[in-house]
Amino acid sequence: MPKALRPLGGIPMLVHAVRALAASRIVDIVVVAAPEDSAEMVAAMLAEQSFQAEVVVVTGGDTRQDSVARALLTLPDDVDVVLVHDAARPLVPVEVVTAVAAAVRAGNDAVVPGLPVVDTIKRVDASSDVECTVDRAPLRAIQTPQGFRRQVLQHAHASADPGDGSATDDAGLVERLGLRVHVVPGHEEAFKVTRPFDVVMAEAVLARRRAAGAI
């Protein structure tokens, strides 16, 4: 099954991710870009849930970039701030969602949450020999949701080469326009669930939240 539909605590990751976004009072609508062969199933699954925001499902494209572009076309005209989030980060705390959106409202064209890099980073050559040790002080590991003024994000997608997949996030497309991307503090619980160990960590976070009465 699609990774976003794999269960965490008996609930699909996608549902957790939508809940995290919808829990922020600043979010009015959540647009989910789903694979073409599962869009109807995803729409039916989400329709069974109760969210604090309107939820719409659209058919995504072959790439992340194409899926985001299609989702943008679905937004109502009066939406001027857009958050782009990965379903693979299902446990992002609501305060991160709100902080990103608020930073865009404060005048930033693009905003990303990030954490300081704690590991030692080394650059290696084609032979896997170390070239140098990189100064980690200015480095940040970037998370989602990433926030944008709608016009800026639309312009970034319209200017991007559909066949160029070198930009791994939407902020990268904005950077290519020469615009500044602002970083706000991320959160350790906004990690990406991609490996079996990540699932174990996510289940532990959910268990702690349930014990604390947070969910």
N, C-alpha and C positions, 0 to 999 in steps of 0.2 A: 504494500500500500504506500501511497505518498507519505513522505516523512512527516509532513505537517499533520497527518491524521493518526499518527501513532499515539497510543494513550500514555498519559502521565497521571497517575492516581486514578485510573479508570476513565479519564476524560481526554479527548483528542487535544494534542498540543495547540492546534488552531483555535479551539474554543478558549483555552487559557489565554492565548495571545490577544484575541478579540476582547475578552473580558478586561485584560490589562489596559487596553486602549480606551474602551468604553467607560471604564471606571473613572477616568479623568473628566471632570465637569467641563473642560474646555473642548472636548471632542464631541461633535454633533453627529457625524456619520463615519462609518467604517466600511471601506470598499475592499472586498476580498477578491484577489485575482486567483482563480483556480484553474487547474489543467482542464483542457477541453473535455477529456473523457470522464472527468469526475465533477464537473461544475454543477450539474443538477443534483448529484448526491450531496455535495458540500452545501448547496443552498437549502436542501431539505433538512440536513443535520443542524445547520445554524438556525433555521426557522423554529426548531424545537426548543431553542434556548431563549432565555430572557436576558437581554442586555440593556444597558443604560444609554444606548445610542442606537440610531438607525443602522442596520447592517444590510449591505447590498453585495451580491456576488456577481462578478463578471468573468468571462472567459479570458484567461491569460494568454500570453504569447509563447514563443519558443525560448525566449530568454527573459531574464529578470527585467532588463531594460524595456523590452517590448511589453511585458506585463504591467509595469508601472505606467507606461505611456497610455495603455488602454484603460487602466483604472482612473487616470486623470480625466479622461474624456467623460467619465460617468459622474463626476462631481457636480453638484449644483453650482450655478453661476456665482452665488453669494459667498462661496467658500474661498477665502483668500490666504489661508495658512494650511499647508499640507504636511502631514507626517507620513513617512515611508518606513514601514516596520517589517521585520522578518518573523514569520510564524515560528521559525526555529529558535527564537528568543521568547519563549512563552511566559517567562516569569519576571519580565521587566517590572519593577515597582512603579506604581502609579505616579509617584513623585518625580520620577525621571521623565515620564510622558509629559507631565504638566510643565516641568522646567524647560524642556526643549521647546514646547509650543510658546511658552511665555517669553523665551529669549527671542523667538522670531517676532512676536508681537512688539517686543521692545525695540525693534528696528534692524535686526540682523537679517541678511538675505538667506543665509543657510546656517543651520546649527546642528551639531552632532554631539552625542554624549561619548565621553572617553575616559579611560582609566590609565594612570601611569603604568609604564612597562616595568615589571619587577625583575624579569630575567635578564641575565647578561646577554647582549646581542652581538654576534660576530658576523661580519661579511666574509663569505667564502668565494673562491674562484671556481672555475669549471672542474678543477681536480679535487674539490672539496678541501682545499687548503685554506687556512684562515688568512685573509688579507688584512683585516684590522678589527678592533673592537669598537663598536659604535657607541657613542655617547647616548645613554638611554634617558637622560634627564629631560630632553624636549620631546620624547616620543610618547604617543598615546595609542592605546588599543581602542579602536572605535567600535561603538555598538549602535543599536537602533532602539527606538525610532529616531530617524533623522528628520529635521524640520526645515521647511522652506517657504518663502513667499511663493504663492502659486505661479505667478508670472515668471519668476526666476526659474522654477523647476520645469515649467513648460518650455521655456526658451532653451534650457539646457538639453532637454530631450529632442527638441526640434533641430538643434545644432549638432547632435551627436551622429556619428556614423553607425547605422544599424548593425554593420558587420564587424565593428570594432568592440571586442569584449574586454579590452584592457582595463576599463574602469570597473572596479569591483563593487562600487556603491554609487548612489546618486550624488553624494557630495563630490565624488571624483569628476562627475560631469559638470558640476557647477564650477569646480576649480579650473576646468579647461576654459571657462569663459573669462577667467581672470578675476573672479569675484572672491571675496573673503569668506571663509567658512569658520564660524565661531565654535569653540568647544566648551561644553558645560560638563560638570562631573557626571560620570556614569555610575554604575552600581554593579557590585560583584554578582548579584542575582540576575543580572541581565545577560548572562552568558549564553552562548550558542549551543544548542543540543544537537550534536552531530555524531558522537561516539557513544558506545555502550556505557563508558564511565560517566559521560555527561548525563545520561538517563538516571544513573544512580544518584548523582548530585542533585538533579532536579526533583527526584522523589524525596530526597532528604529535606530539601527546601519546602516542599509541599507539606511534609509531615510536621516540620517545625511551625509553619504557618497555621496548620490546623490545631496544633497543641496550644498555640497562642490565641486562637479564636479569630485569626485574621482572615480566614476564609470559611 
